[in-house]
């Protein structure tokens, strides 16, 4: 399976392509889309065009993207959401299924702790994908999103046939079943 991971941003959007069978993954291509100018609409259009071009040239099977998290600045969160939307629309327009993962889930899947630092993520990406040099932070984050998807799908495929639901608990709630 070829996975396109996206770490969205309104100034820098990281992307990472990997091939994975759920157990072993290999690096295909990665980098950053650097967005210039003050006009957000133009930057969003550039994200859409660049992600569309990546999908058309590398033919991934799925697009995996980091979910929005709300930090101290709501305006930044809104811009991040718009950047995500531009990338998602590019993938959907070209027929890709889209999977979303929280920042904590991504770090947990790649480093083993949801509280990992940027440097830890960069180091683990280099180790897992046998890269000679550590990728830039946004590039490493995008590769981490792709690896998170690969690991998640590999785990789901390993479940016994007939397992349809996973039970989980949320803090302060009753036991729920997620399908």
C-alpha positions as a LaTeX table, in Angstrom:
\begin{tabular}{lrrr}
\hline
Residue & $x$ (\AA) & $y$ (\AA) & $z$ (\AA) \\
\hline
Unk1 & 0.00 & 0.00 & 0.00 \\
Unk2 & 1.29 & 3.47 & $-0.85$ \\
Unk3 & 0.39 & 6.08 & 1.77 \\
Unk4 & 0.58 & 9.87 & 1.44 \\
Unk5 & 0.95 & 11.46 & 4.88 \\
Unk6 & 0.21 & 15.17 & 5.29 \\
Unk7 & 1.22 & 17.49 & 8.13 \\
Unk8 & $-0.89$ & 20.54 & 7.26 \\
Unk9 & 0.13 & 24.10 & 7.90 \\
Unk10 & $-0.79$ & 27.49 & 6.52 \\
Unk11 & 2.90 & 28.42 & 6.00 \\
Unk12 & 4.60 & 25.00 & 5.67 \\
Unk13 & 2.78 & 21.77 & 4.79 \\
Unk14 & 4.84 & 18.62 & 5.14 \\
Unk15 & 4.24 & 15.57 & 2.95 \\
Unk16 & 5.60 & 12.05 & 3.06 \\
Unk17 & 5.04 & 9.04 & 0.83 \\
Unk18 & 5.79 & 5.53 & 2.01 \\
Unk19 & 5.15 & 2.02 & 0.74 \\
Unk20 & 4.07 & $-0.37$ & 3.48 \\
Unk21 & 2.69 & $-3.84$ & 3.96 \\
Unk22 & 1.75 & $-3.02$ & 7.57 \\
Unk23 & 4.94 & $-4.57$ & 8.96 \\
Unk24 & 7.72 & $-3.06$ & 6.89 \\
Unk25 & 7.70 & 0.41 & 5.42 \\
Unk26 & 9.99 & 2.15 & 2.95 \\
Unk27 & 10.47 & 5.80 & 2.09 \\
Unk28 & 9.32 & 6.86 & $-1.39$ \\
Unk29 & 9.38 & 10.67 & $-1.38$ \\
Unk30 & 8.95 & 13.50 & 1.12 \\
Unk31 & 9.38 & 17.21 & 1.54 \\
Unk32 & 7.67 & 20.47 & 2.39 \\
Unk33 & 5.34 & 22.76 & 0.53 \\
Unk34 & 6.55 & 26.23 & 1.51 \\
Unk35 & 3.83 & 28.84 & 1.22 \\
Unk36 & 4.69 & 32.48 & 0.67 \\
Unk37 & 2.64 & 35.65 & 0.72 \\
Unk38 & 0.06 & 37.15 & 3.00 \\
Unk39 & $-3.03$ & 36.06 & 1.09 \\
Unk40 & $-4.35$ & 32.91 & 2.81 \\
Unk41 & $-6.64$ & 32.07 & $-0.11$ \\
Unk42 & $-3.66$ & 31.94 & $-2.50$ \\
Unk43 & $-1.71$ & 29.75 & $-0.04$ \\
Unk44 & $-4.68$ & 27.36 & 0.27 \\
Unk45 & $-4.88$ & 27.12 & $-3.52$ \\
Unk46 & $-1.18$ & 26.30 & $-3.62$ \\
Unk47 & $-1.66$ & 23.47 & $-1.07$ \\
Unk48 & $-4.51$ & 22.09 & $-3.19$ \\
Unk49 & $-2.42$ & 22.22 & $-6.38$ \\
Unk50 & 0.71 & 20.69 & $-4.82$ \\
Unk51 & $-1.16$ & 17.83 & $-3.10$ \\
Unk52 & $-3.07$ & 17.17 & $-6.34$ \\
Unk53 & 0.24 & 16.98 & $-8.21$ \\
Unk54 & 1.69 & 14.57 & $-5.60$ \\
Unk55 & $-1.37$ & 12.31 & $-5.91$ \\
Unk56 & $-1.27$ & 12.34 & $-9.70$ \\
Unk57 & 2.46 & 11.64 & $-9.94$ \\
Unk58 & 2.88 & 9.07 & $-7.13$ \\
Unk59 & $-0.55$ & 7.37 & $-7.14$ \\
Unk60 & $-0.98$ & 6.70 & $-3.40$ \\
Unk61 & $-3.73$ & 4.34 & $-2.21$ \\
Unk62 & $-4.75$ & 6.53 & 0.72 \\
Unk63 & $-4.21$ & 9.99 & 2.19 \\
Unk64 & $-3.53$ & 10.14 & 5.93 \\
Unk65 & $-3.63$ & 13.54 & 7.63 \\
Unk66 & $-3.13$ & 14.98 & 11.08 \\
Unk67 & $-6.26$ & 16.20 & 12.86 \\
Unk68 & $-6.58$ & 19.80 & 14.01 \\
Unk69 & $-5.71$ & 20.55 & 17.59 \\
Unk70 & $-6.76$ & 23.78 & 19.25 \\
Unk71 & $-3.87$ & 25.60 & 20.84 \\
Unk72 & $-3.82$ & 28.96 & 22.57 \\
Unk73 & $-4.56$ & 30.87 & 19.36 \\
Unk74 & $-7.99$ & 30.11 & 17.79 \\
Unk75 & $-7.03$ & 32.04 & 14.63 \\
Unk76 & $-4.09$ & 29.68 & 14.04 \\
Unk77 & $-6.34$ & 26.66 & 14.57 \\
Unk78 & $-8.79$ & 27.99 & 11.96 \\
Unk79 & $-5.98$ & 28.53 & 9.43 \\
Unk80 & $-4.68$ & 25.03 & 10.14 \\
Unk81 & $-8.19$ & 23.64 & 9.56 \\
Unk82 & $-8.39$ & 25.44 & 6.24 \\
Unk83 & $-5.00$ & 24.06 & 5.17 \\
Unk84 & $-6.21$ & 20.56 & 6.11 \\
Unk85 & $-9.36$ & 21.12 & 4.07 \\
Unk86 & $-7.36$ & 22.12 & 0.99 \\
Unk87 & $-5.22$ & 18.97 & 1.23 \\
Unk88 & $-8.21$ & 16.71 & 1.93 \\
Unk89 & $-10.15$ & 18.15 & $-1.03$ \\
Unk90 & $-7.20$ & 17.48 & $-3.35$ \\
Unk91 & $-7.12$ & 13.83 & $-2.27$ \\
Unk92 & $-10.88$ & 13.33 & $-2.39$ \\
Unk93 & $-11.14$ & 15.00 & $-5.81$ \\
Unk94 & $-8.73$ & 12.38 & $-7.13$ \\
Unk95 & $-10.58$ & 9.48 & $-5.49$ \\
Unk96 & $-8.45$ & 8.80 & $-2.41$ \\
Unk97 & $-9.88$ & 7.58 & 0.88 \\
Unk98 & $-8.82$ & 9.86 & 3.74 \\
Unk99 & $-7.86$ & 8.78 & 7.27 \\
Unk100 & $-7.31$ & 11.22 & 10.12 \\
Unk101 & $-5.13$ & 10.78 & 13.21 \\
Unk102 & $-4.62$ & 12.87 & 16.33 \\
Unk103 & $-1.12$ & 14.24 & 17.07 \\
Unk104 & $-0.98$ & 12.02 & 20.18 \\
Unk105 & $-1.89$ & 8.87 & 18.21 \\
Unk106 & 0.76 & 9.65 & 15.61 \\
Unk107 & 3.52 & 10.12 & 18.20 \\
Unk108 & 2.38 & 7.00 & 20.07 \\
Unk109 & 2.52 & 4.90 & 16.89 \\
Unk110 & 5.98 & 6.09 & 15.88 \\
Unk111 & 7.83 & 6.86 & 19.11 \\
Unk112 & 5.86 & 4.89 & 21.70 \\
Unk113 & 4.68 & 7.90 & 23.69 \\
Unk114 & 2.08 & 10.51 & 22.82 \\
Unk115 & 4.20 & 13.18 & 24.50 \\
Unk116 & 7.23 & 12.76 & 22.21 \\
Unk117 & 9.23 & 15.81 & 21.18 \\
Unk118 & 9.78 & 16.91 & 17.57 \\
Unk119 & 13.39 & 15.71 & 17.83 \\
Unk120 & 12.28 & 12.25 & 19.00 \\
Unk121 & 9.86 & 11.98 & 16.06 \\
Unk122 & 12.60 & 13.02 & 13.61 \\
Unk123 & 15.01 & 10.47 & 15.09 \\
Unk124 & 12.51 & 7.59 & 14.97 \\
Unk125 & 11.48 & 8.41 & 11.40 \\
Unk126 & 15.15 & 8.26 & 10.39 \\
Unk127 & 15.56 & 4.91 & 12.15 \\
Unk128 & 12.33 & 3.27 & 10.92 \\
Unk129 & 12.75 & 4.35 & 7.30 \\
Unk130 & 16.58 & 3.98 & 7.25 \\
Unk131 & 17.10 & 7.59 & 6.19 \\
Unk132 & 20.70 & 8.85 & 6.05 \\
Unk133 & 19.80 & 12.26 & 7.49 \\
Unk134 & 16.98 & 13.41 & 9.71 \\
Unk135 & 14.15 & 15.00 & 7.72 \\
Unk136 & 12.93 & 18.54 & 8.44 \\
Unk137 & 10.39 & 18.74 & 11.25 \\
Unk138 & 7.27 & 19.15 & 9.06 \\
Unk139 & 8.51 & 16.46 & 6.66 \\
Unk140 & 9.15 & 14.07 & 9.59 \\
Unk141 & 5.68 & 14.77 & 10.96 \\
Unk142 & 4.10 & 13.92 & 7.59 \\
Unk143 & 6.09 & 10.68 & 7.38 \\
Unk144 & 4.96 & 9.92 & 10.95 \\
Unk145 & 1.31 & 10.35 & 9.87 \\
Unk146 & 1.88 & 7.88 & 7.02 \\
Unk147 & 3.58 & 5.39 & 9.36 \\
Unk148 & 0.76 & 5.76 & 11.90 \\
Unk149 & $-1.70$ & 4.80 & 9.18 \\
Unk150 & 0.44 & 1.84 & 8.10 \\
Unk151 & 0.72 & 0.56 & 11.68 \\
Unk152 & $-3.00$ & 1.06 & 12.35 \\
Unk153 & $-4.03$ & $-0.75$ & 9.18 \\
Unk154 & $-1.51$ & $-3.53$ & 9.84 \\
Unk155 & $-3.00$ & $-4.05$ & 13.31 \\
Unk156 & $-6.57$ & $-4.06$ & 11.98 \\
Unk157 & $-5.65$ & $-6.65$ & 9.33 \\
Unk158 & $-4.09$ & $-8.85$ & 12.01 \\
Unk159 & $-7.33$ & $-9.03$ & 14.02 \\
Unk160 & $-9.21$ & $-12.32$ & 13.78 \\
Unk161 & $-11.99$ & $-12.56$ & 11.19 \\
Unk162 & $-15.39$ & $-11.62$ & 12.57 \\
Unk163 & $-14.11$ & $-9.00$ & 14.99 \\
Unk164 & $-16.35$ & $-6.06$ & 14.17 \\
Unk165 & $-16.13$ & $-3.74$ & 17.16 \\
Unk166 & $-13.47$ & $-2.50$ & 19.51 \\
Unk167 & $-14.51$ & $-1.66$ & 23.05 \\
Unk168 & $-12.97$ & 1.42 & 24.57 \\
Unk169 & $-13.34$ & 3.69 & 27.58 \\
Unk170 & $-13.28$ & 7.42 & 27.62 \\
Unk171 & $-12.53$ & 9.39 & 30.75 \\
Unk172 & $-15.69$ & 9.98 & 32.75 \\
Unk173 & $-17.95$ & 7.94 & 30.50 \\
Unk174 & $-19.50$ & 4.53 & 30.37 \\
Unk175 & $-18.07$ & 1.75 & 28.29 \\
Unk176 & $-18.84$ & 2.32 & 24.62 \\
Unk177 & $-18.45$ & 0.26 & 21.50 \\
Unk178 & $-16.91$ & 1.80 & 18.42 \\
Unk179 & $-17.49$ & 0.30 & 15.01 \\
\hline
\end{tabular}
